[in-house]
């Protein structure tokens, strides 16, 4: 008899705690929804640039558009393959080896006290796929994918900007036929 009562009462206890059985559109168990704390930035332009010494680099241009009070700057992510939606949702752009880390700490590009300005873009020259002290160079005639994310105090990041790709060659016609840069 005791066992029958405990089996019969268990659903009542569970339903009473979670308000089961009521005809509502509210979940019995709250599901946290995480929104990024900052708006996603955007890349204005990405091109290959040769300086006076003949060194090639990527020239990245963007506007500082984030207005959040905790905004510190932007983190740069560089990869050799496009980022899939699945890896974005899983959070892999925050992990792995595609962070640039130009200063060794976040954010890569510090804009904590910069005013919002959409009249003059910020230009960053990127000479390495991975920044010093152990730099990894860009290889000629290879395609690279760039995105930036707003970085806030506490380590929070926005969703990434739209991914932008560019071949690392000032003259793609000199690349081998099997290079992805030939068909761009």
Helices and strands as residue ranges (DSSP letters): H 2-18, E 43-50, E 56-64, E 71-79, H 85-90, G 92-94, E 109-110, E 117-126, E 128-130, E 136-137, E 143-152, E 164-167, G 172-174
